[in-house]
């Protein structure tokens, strides 16, 4: 039976989250009782060295992987209490995902790619097309609806990926290096877009990045180090 947590002040949180991988006879601890809480409308950056476990943390928060111990709560639901189908439904309804590589379906147009999560959710075709069109207009791609990914620039493809992630109006969007494959100017455009979406639709974000300028634009920064999450502040000399 799924467990509902009464305190829903946080759109997503993890408590004492631990992940240990077995490599032959060795056990490698990636996360060690990590704690995190994100409030509605908050933007959180997670930084750390390569291999620190940032992507692993995002996968656990998104229910794509299971922790060794600890718990993840999304929209008041304890993920460990859900079976695979219910976890998938919760993920589709309450979470969006954006990665360094856009993962768009090359044979489909921008509009069709953004429609996918709504079709999966069983939304009527007419409503789906309207919502997807509106979202692409919101991210500045009104004139690119019927272009396929190969016909779009890197920044445009990432905008489509962001539109796809937020078209279901999720409680939180999880982003893994969303500007890591973009040039500096295009990355700045994506940074500005994220800020605008936060202001206009209250988009909550957990963002993993090596881009210190992007991290500094978030409301709060945590560093993942030795399996622990620690609050940090970036000075002007760090950006």
N, C-alpha and C positions, 0 to 999 in steps of 0.2 A: 504494500500500500504506500502511495506517495505521501510524503510528510510536508506539511505547509508550515513555514515559520511565520509566526504572527508579526514579528518586527520586519516590516517591509520598507523601512526608511532607506535602506541600501538597495540599489538595483542589482548589485552583484557583490559578493564577498566570499572570502575564503578564510578558514580558521585552522591553524596548525597544519597547513597543507604540506605533506611530505611525499616525495617521489624518489624511489630507489630502483635503479636498474641493475640487473644481474649481467655481468660480463664474464662468463665462465665461472671460475670459483670466486671472483671478486664481486663486491657490491659497491655500486657507485651512487652516492647520494647527490641528487640534483637539487632538490628542495628540502629544506629542513625546518618544518613547522613554520612556514611562511604565512603571514597574515596580511589581509588587504580588505578594504571596504570602499566602495564607490557610491556616492550619493547621486540622485537624479540631477542631470545637467552638468555634472563634474567631468573634467578632462584630466586624465592621469597619464603621465609618461613613465615608462619603466626603462631604465638604462642598465648597462652592465657589459662586461667583456664578452667576447665571442665564446660560446660554450658554457656560459653561466647558467643557462636554463630558462632564458626568457621565453623562447617559443614553446618550451614544455609547459611553462606556467600558463600561457595563453590557451594551449590545447586543453589543459585541465579546467580552466575557468569556463571554456566553451563546451565542456562535456564531450570533447573529442577523444579524451584519454581519461583513465581512472587513476586517482591517487593511491599511493601505498597506504596512506592514512590521512586523517583530516577530512574536512568537508568543504564543499562548494555550494553556495546558495544563490540561485538566480531567480529574480522576481518572486522571492518568498518560498521557492521550492528547493528542497534539499535534493541535489542531483543524484546522490547515492541511493535515494529511495525510489527512483524511477527506473522502469525497464527501458530497453533500447528504444522502443517506439515512442514512449512518452518523453524520453529525453530528446529524441529527434524533433518531436512536436514543439517542445519548449524552446529548443535551440532555434528552430525556424521562426517562431513567433516573437521571441524576446531578445535574440542576439543577431548581430550582423558581423560578417567577417571580411576583412580586407587584408590582402597580402602584398608582399613586395612585387611579385609577379601576378598580374591581374587575374589569371585563370578564367578568362572569358572563353566562351565556346565559339571557336573560329568560324563555324558554318552558319552562325546566327547573327542577326543585326544587333546593334546596341539596344534597341527597343526590346527585341526578343530575349536578350540576355537578362535585362532588368525584369522582364515579366516572369522569369523562371521561379523565383521564390513564391510569388503569388499563385502561380499555377499549382505548385507543390502544396500550397496551403488550401487549395480547393476554391479559390476566389473565382467568381464568374469572369468570363473572358472580357466582357465590356468594361467591367470595373477594373480588371487587371490592366488593360490597355490604357485606360485613363490615368490610373495611378502611376504607371511606369512612365508614361509621356510627361506627366507633371513633374516627376522626380528628375528626369533627364533635363527638362527645362530649368529646374531649380539649380542643377549643377552646371548650367551654361552650355548644354548640348542640344538645344532645340532644333538646330539645323543639321544634326548628325544622327538622327533617330534611325535611319535606315542604312547606315554604313556598318560594314562588318569590321571586326577588330583590326584586320590587316590594312584597312583604309583609314585608320585613326592614328594620331600621334600617341607617343607614350603617355603624355599627360591626359589626353582624351580617353585613352583606355582605362587609366586609373580613375578618372571621373565616372566612367561607366561602372567600374567595379564598386565605387563608393555608392552610386545610385542604387545598384543592385543590393548592396548591404543594408541600406536604410529604407528601401521601398516598403518593407513590412512594418515600418515604424517601431523598430526594436527598442527595448529598454536600454541597451548598451551595444556599442560597436567595438569589436576587438580588432586591432590593427597591428600587423606584424611587418615592420619596416616598410610602410606604405610609400615612402619617398626614396627608398634605397636604390631603386633602379632608374631614377630620374635625374636630369641635370639640375643645377642649382636654381635656375629661374623657374623651371616647371615645378620643382619641389616647393618653392615659395608660393606658387599659385595654389597648390594643394593645401598648404598650411593656411592660406587665406580662406580657402573654401571650407575647411574644417571649422575655423573660427566663426565663419558666417552661419554655418549649419547649427553650431552650438547656440548662437544668438537667436536664430529664427525659429528653430524647432526644438531647442533644448537638448541637442544630441549629446548623450553621455559617451565617453570614449576612454578605453584603455589602450594605450599605444606603446608598442615596443619599438625603440629606435636607437640608432647610433648617431643620428643627426641631433647634435646638442642644441642647435637653434630651434628646431622643431620641439624638442623636449622643453626648452625654456618658455615656449609659447603656451604650454599647458598650465592648468591651475596648480598642479602638484607633481613632484617628481619622486619616484622611488628607485633606489638602486638595488639590483639583485646581486648579492655578493656572498659567496660561501653558503649558498642555499637560503639566505635570509634576505628579507626586504627591509631596506632602511631609507628613511626620509633624507633627501639631500636638496641642496640649493646650488644652482649654477650661478657663478659670478660672471660679470661682463667679460673677464679674461678667459672664461671657459667656453664661451659661445663663438 
